[in-house]
């Protein structure tokens, strides 16, 4: 039997303070929409942050290369123009604490990108003849020497030179690329190798100064890259304003594949500005 209040009326039903099912579904829908909007924005911000960090790495490499050039009067590379090397590859003499992909005694044919790291951070030792004309008789890679500075890369300076780049997460130690050797290279924030190609000073064929070496570098790390499917190398390194000229004439180029991880696309990050693409 329904009880009545003292005034004879039914007692008032307390109004609910929670969400109704419809209101709850509306709130969930709004949250889903916001997440759908924010996720691409957050992803784009992360890519931009990594691109910025990569740009800072290339700037640091530029500075280190300038210091190397000041000390050695040449761009980084184990075969200085003034020296006729007696060897065309390196030999691993010590596996070191970072076990390489090859065993001790293995001959290596490193990329120029790997040579850059060895010159700036160490790990490469050169043996020279004792009499003029000084000639490099052998090149050996020692993993434990990475970060300690190079030894004897110059015939005139055979002591140990300090590392020109700090040891940090920008080294490919532990990473393995296609056709990679035991020698590490610099990597960008997207864990892709930073390509390095230097010009030969005084080379007359400026238009093709970087074409062959750049093609070799790309094909080591990305054999299926569309970078060389047509005329991209010349478009990539050609001057924007001068016919038959290359960018970075008599210098060097540094290239990161950028967010898409593919060399030769418009989002590549370089030390000479935006890539010139068709």
VEXFI-152772 format. One record per residue (C-alpha): x, y, z; residue number from 1; residue in three letters. Coordinates in Angstrom, 1 decimal, m for minus. Each point is the difference from the previous one (the first is absolute). Layout:
<recs>
REC,X,Y,Z,NUM,ALA
...
</recs>
This chain:
<recs>
REC,0.0,0.0,0.0,1,UNK
REC,1.4,3.3,m1.0,2,UNK
REC,0.8,2.3,2.9,3,UNK
REC,m1.1,3.6,m0.2,4,UNK
REC,1.7,3.0,1.5,5,UNK
REC,m1.6,1.8,2.9,6,UNK
REC,m1.5,2.4,m2.5,7,UNK
REC,m1.6,m2.9,m1.8,8,UNK
REC,2.3,0.3,m3.0,9,UNK
REC,2.4,m2.7,m1.3,10,UNK
REC,3.6,0.7,1.1,11,UNK
REC,2.2,1.7,m2.6,12,UNK
REC,2.4,m2.2,m2.0,13,UNK
REC,3.6,1.3,0.4,14,UNK
REC,1.4,1.1,m3.4,15,UNK
REC,3.0,m2.1,m1.1,16,UNK
REC,3.4,1.7,m0.1,17,UNK
REC,1.8,m2.4,m2.4,18,UNK
REC,0.3,m0.1,m3.8,19,UNK
REC,m2.8,m1.6,m2.0,20,UNK
REC,1.1,m2.6,m2.6,21,UNK
REC,m0.4,2.5,m2.8,22,UNK
REC,2.1,2.6,1.7,23,UNK
REC,2.7,m2.6,0.7,24,UNK
REC,0.1,m1.0,m3.6,25,UNK
REC,0.2,3.6,m1.1,26,UNK
REC,3.0,0.6,2.3,27,UNK
REC,1.8,m3.2,m1.2,28,UNK
REC,m0.7,1.1,m3.6,29,UNK
REC,1.6,3.4,0.6,30,UNK
REC,3.0,m1.6,1.7,31,UNK
REC,0.5,m2.3,m3.0,32,UNK
REC,m0.2,2.9,m2.4,33,UNK
REC,2.5,2.0,2.0,34,UNK
REC,2.4,m3.0,0.1,35,UNK
REC,m0.4,m0.4,m3.8,36,UNK
REC,0.9,3.7,m0.4,37,UNK
REC,2.9,0.1,2.4,38,UNK
REC,1.8,m3.2,m1.0,39,UNK
REC,1.0,1.2,m3.5,40,UNK
REC,1.1,3.3,1.6,41,UNK
REC,2.1,m1.7,2.6,42,UNK
REC,1.5,m2.3,m2.6,43,UNK
REC,0.9,3.0,m2.2,44,UNK
REC,1.5,1.7,3.0,45,UNK
REC,2.2,m3.0,0.8,46,UNK
REC,1.1,m0.2,m3.7,47,UNK
REC,0.8,3.7,0.1,48,UNK
REC,2.0,m0.3,3.2,49,UNK
REC,2.0,m2.9,m1.4,50,UNK
REC,0.6,2.0,m3.2,51,UNK
REC,1.2,3.0,2.1,52,UNK
REC,2.3,m2.3,2.0,53,UNK
REC,1.4,m1.5,m3.3,54,UNK
REC,0.7,3.6,m1.2,55,UNK
REC,1.9,0.7,3.2,56,UNK
REC,2.0,m3.2,m0.6,57,UNK
REC,1.0,1.1,m3.5,58,UNK
REC,1.0,3.4,1.4,59,UNK
REC,2.2,m1.7,2.6,60,UNK
REC,1.5,m2.1,m2.7,61,UNK
REC,0.7,3.1,m2.1,62,UNK
REC,1.8,1.5,2.9,63,UNK
REC,2.0,m3.1,0.7,64,UNK
REC,1.0,m0.4,m3.7,65,UNK
REC,1.1,3.7,0.0,66,UNK
REC,2.2,m0.7,3.0,67,UNK
REC,1.4,m3.1,m1.8,68,UNK
REC,0.7,1.9,m3.1,69,UNK
REC,1.8,2.7,2.0,70,UNK
REC,2.2,m2.6,1.6,71,UNK
REC,0.6,m2.4,m2.9,72,UNK
REC,m0.5,2.4,m2.9,73,UNK
REC,m2.4,m2.4,m1.7,74,UNK
REC,m3.5,m1.2,0.3,75,UNK
REC,m0.4,m3.2,2.2,76,UNK
REC,1.0,m3.1,m1.8,77,UNK
REC,2.6,m2.6,0.7,78,UNK
REC,1.7,0.4,m3.4,79,UNK
REC,1.2,3.7,0.0,80,UNK
REC,0.5,1.4,m3.5,81,UNK
REC,3.7,0.6,0.8,82,UNK
REC,0.6,m3.7,0.9,83,UNK
REC,0.0,m3.0,m2.3,84,UNK
REC,m1.5,m2.8,2.0,85,UNK
REC,1.4,m3.5,m0.4,86,UNK
REC,m3.2,m1.6,1.1,87,UNK
REC,m3.6,0.5,m1.1,88,UNK
REC,m1.7,m1.5,3.0,89,UNK
REC,0.3,m0.4,3.8,90,UNK
REC,0.8,m3.0,2.1,91,UNK
REC,m1.7,m0.7,3.4,92,UNK
REC,2.7,m0.7,2.5,93,UNK
REC,m2.1,0.0,3.1,94,UNK
REC,m3.7,m0.7,0.5,95,UNK
REC,m0.2,2.2,3.0,96,UNK
REC,m2.8,0.1,2.5,97,UNK
REC,m2.5,0.7,m2.8,98,UNK
REC,0.1,m3.2,m1.9,99,UNK
REC,0.1,0.9,m3.8,100,UNK
REC,m1.9,m1.8,m2.7,101,UNK
REC,3.3,m1.4,m1.3,102,UNK
REC,2.7,m1.9,1.9,103,UNK
REC,3.6,1.2,0.7,104,UNK
REC,2.2,m0.2,m3.0,105,UNK
REC,m2.9,0.8,m2.4,106,UNK
REC,0.6,2.5,m2.8,107,UNK
REC,m2.5,2.8,m0.1,108,UNK
REC,m1.0,2.4,m2.8,109,UNK
REC,m1.7,2.8,2.0,110,UNK
REC,m2.3,2.6,m1.3,111,UNK
REC,1.0,3.7,0.0,112,UNK
REC,m2.6,0.5,2.7,113,UNK
REC,1.8,m2.5,2.2,114,UNK
REC,3.3,1.6,m0.9,115,UNK
REC,m1.4,3.3,1.3,116,UNK
REC,m0.7,m1.4,3.4,117,UNK
REC,3.5,m1.6,0.2,118,UNK
REC,1.6,3.3,m0.8,119,UNK
REC,m2.1,2.0,2.5,120,UNK
REC,m0.2,m2.4,2.9,121,UNK
REC,2.8,m2.5,m0.5,122,UNK
REC,0.2,m3.8,m0.6,123,UNK
REC,2.3,0.2,m3.0,124,UNK
REC,3.7,m0.5,0.3,125,UNK
REC,2.5,0.6,m2.8,126,UNK
REC,3.4,m1.4,m0.5,127,UNK
REC,2.5,2.1,m2.0,128,UNK
REC,3.3,m0.6,m1.6,129,UNK
REC,2.9,1.4,1.9,130,UNK
REC,1.6,1.9,m2.9,131,UNK
REC,m1.2,2.4,m2.6,132,UNK
REC,m2.1,0.0,m2.0,133,UNK
REC,m2.2,m1.0,2.9,134,UNK
REC,m2.5,m2.7,m1.0,135,UNK
REC,m2.8,m1.6,2.0,136,UNK
REC,0.8,m3.7,0.1,137,UNK
REC,m3.1,m1.2,1.8,138,UNK
REC,m3.3,1.1,1.6,139,UNK
REC,m1.4,m1.8,3.1,140,UNK
REC,m3.3,0.4,1.8,141,UNK
REC,m0.1,m0.5,3.7,142,UNK
REC,m3.5,0.3,1.5,143,UNK
REC,1.2,1.0,3.5,144,UNK
REC,1.8,3.0,m1.5,145,UNK
REC,m3.3,1.6,m1.2,146,UNK
REC,m0.4,3.1,2.1,147,UNK
REC,3.7,0.3,0.9,148,UNK
REC,1.0,1.9,m3.0,149,UNK
REC,1.9,m1.1,m3.1,150,UNK
REC,3.6,m1.1,m0.2,151,UNK
REC,2.4,1.1,m2.7,152,UNK
REC,m2.3,0.9,m2.8,153,UNK
REC,2.4,2.6,m1.1,154,UNK
REC,3.6,m0.8,m1.0,155,UNK
REC,1.0,3.2,1.8,156,UNK
REC,m1.9,m0.7,3.2,157,UNK
REC,0.3,m3.6,1.1,158,UNK
REC,m1.1,0.5,3.6,159,UNK
REC,m3.6,m0.5,1.3,160,UNK
REC,m2.4,2.9,m0.8,161,UNK
REC,m2.9,0.5,2.3,162,UNK
REC,m3.6,m0.9,m1.1,163,UNK
REC,m1.7,2.8,m1.8,164,UNK
REC,m3.6,m1.3,0.7,165,UNK
REC,m1.3,m1.2,3.4,166,UNK
REC,m1.1,m3.6,0.6,167,UNK
REC,m3.8,0.1,0.0,168,UNK
REC,m3.0,m1.7,m1.5,169,UNK
REC,0.9,1.2,m3.5,170,UNK
REC,2.1,m3.0,m0.7,171,UNK
REC,m1.2,m3.2,m1.7,172,UNK
REC,1.6,m2.4,2.5,173,UNK
REC,m2.5,m2.8,0.3,174,UNK
REC,m1.9,0.9,m3.1,175,UNK
REC,0.5,m2.0,m3.2,176,UNK
REC,m0.7,1.4,m3.5,177,UNK
REC,m0.1,m1.7,m3.3,178,UNK
REC,3.6,m1.2,m1.0,179,UNK
REC,1.2,1.7,3.2,180,UNK
REC,3.5,m0.6,1.4,181,UNK
REC,1.3,0.0,3.5,182,UNK
REC,0.9,3.6,m0.2,183,UNK
REC,m2.7,2.3,1.5,184,UNK
REC,m1.3,3.1,m1.7,185,UNK
REC,m1.9,3.1,1.2,186,UNK
REC,m3.8,m0.5,0.0,187,UNK
REC,m2.7,2.6,0.1,188,UNK
REC,m3.0,0.2,2.4,189,UNK
REC,m1.9,m2.5,m2.2,190,UNK
REC,2.8,m2.6,0.4,191,UNK
REC,1.1,0.3,m3.6,192,UNK
REC,3.6,0.6,m1.1,193,UNK
REC,1.3,3.5,m0.7,194,UNK
REC,1.6,m0.1,m3.5,195,UNK
REC,3.3,1.8,m0.4,196,UNK
REC,1.7,0.6,m3.3,197,UNK
REC,3.0,2.3,m0.5,198,UNK
REC,1.2,1.6,m3.1,199,UNK
REC,3.5,m0.4,m1.3,200,UNK
REC,1.5,3.5,0.1,201,UNK
REC,0.8,1.3,m3.4,202,UNK
REC,m2.1,m2.6,m1.9,203,UNK
REC,m1.0,1.5,m3.3,204,UNK
REC,m3.2,m1.9,m0.6,205,UNK
REC,m2.0,1.9,2.6,206,UNK
REC,m3.4,m1.1,m1.3,207,UNK
REC,0.8,m3.7,0.7,208,UNK
REC,2.2,0.6,3.0,209,UNK
REC,m2.4,m1.6,2.4,210,UNK
REC,m2.0,m2.2,m2.4,211,UNK
REC,2.0,m3.3,0.2,212,UNK
REC,0.9,0.1,3.7,213,UNK
REC,m3.5,1.0,1.0,214,UNK
REC,m1.4,m2.8,m2.1,215,UNK
REC,2.3,m2.5,1.7,216,UNK
REC,m1.0,1.3,3.5,217,UNK
REC,m3.7,m0.3,m0.7,218,UNK
REC,0.2,m3.4,m1.6,219,UNK
REC,1.8,m1.4,3.0,220,UNK
REC,m2.7,1.1,2.5,221,UNK
REC,m3.0,0.0,m2.3,222,UNK
REC,0.5,m2.3,m3.0,223,UNK
REC,m3.6,0.4,m1.1,224,UNK
REC,m0.2,3.8,0.5,225,UNK
REC,m1.6,2.0,m2.8,226,UNK
REC,2.7,2.6,0.4,227,UNK
REC,1.8,m1.1,m3.2,228,UNK
REC,m2.9,m1.1,m2.1,229,UNK
REC,0.6,2.9,m2.4,230,UNK
REC,2.0,3.3,0.2,231,UNK
REC,m0.6,0.7,3.7,232,UNK
REC,3.8,0.1,0.9,233,UNK
REC,0.6,3.0,m2.2,234,UNK
REC,m3.3,1.7,0.9,235,UNK
REC,0.8,m0.6,3.7,236,UNK
REC,3.5,1.5,0.0,237,UNK
REC,m0.3,2.4,m2.9,238,UNK
REC,0.1,3.7,0.7,239,UNK
REC,m3.3,1.9,0.0,240,UNK
REC,1.5,3.0,m1.8,241,UNK
REC,3.1,m1.0,m1.8,242,UNK
REC,0.1,m2.4,m3.0,243,UNK
REC,2.5,m2.9,0.1,244,UNK
REC,0.8,0.7,3.6,245,UNK
REC,m0.6,m2.1,3.2,246,UNK
REC,m0.9,1.1,3.4,247,UNK
REC,2.8,m0.2,2.6,248,UNK
REC,2.6,0.3,m2.8,249,UNK
REC,3.4,m1.3,1.3,250,UNK
REC,m1.7,m0.8,3.3,251,UNK
REC,m2.1,m2.8,1.3,252,UNK
REC,m3.7,m0.9,0.5,253,UNK
REC,m1.9,m1.5,2.9,254,UNK
REC,m3.4,m1.6,m0.6,255,UNK
REC,m2.7,m1.4,2.3,256,UNK
REC,m2.8,m1.9,m1.6,257,UNK
REC,m2.5,1.9,2.3,258,UNK
REC,m3.3,m1.1,1.4,259,UNK
REC,m0.9,m2.4,m2.9,260,UNK
REC,3.4,m1.8,0.3,261,UNK
REC,0.5,0.1,m3.8,262,UNK
REC,3.0,1.7,m1.6,263,UNK
REC,m0.7,2.4,m2.9,264,UNK
REC,m3.4,1.3,1.1,265,UNK
REC,m1.1,3.5,0.8,266,UNK
REC,0.1,m0.5,3.8,267,UNK
REC,3.7,m0.8,0.0,268,UNK
REC,2.0,2.1,2.5,269,UNK
REC,3.4,1.2,m1.3,270,UNK
REC,2.8,2.4,0.9,271,UNK
REC,m0.6,2.1,m3.1,272,UNK
REC,m3.7,0.9,0.1,273,UNK
REC,m3.1,m1.6,m1.5,274,UNK
REC,0.6,m2.7,m2.6,275,UNK
REC,m0.6,1.1,m3.6,276,UNK
REC,m2.6,m2.4,m1.4,277,UNK
REC,m2.0,m0.1,m3.3,278,UNK
</recs>
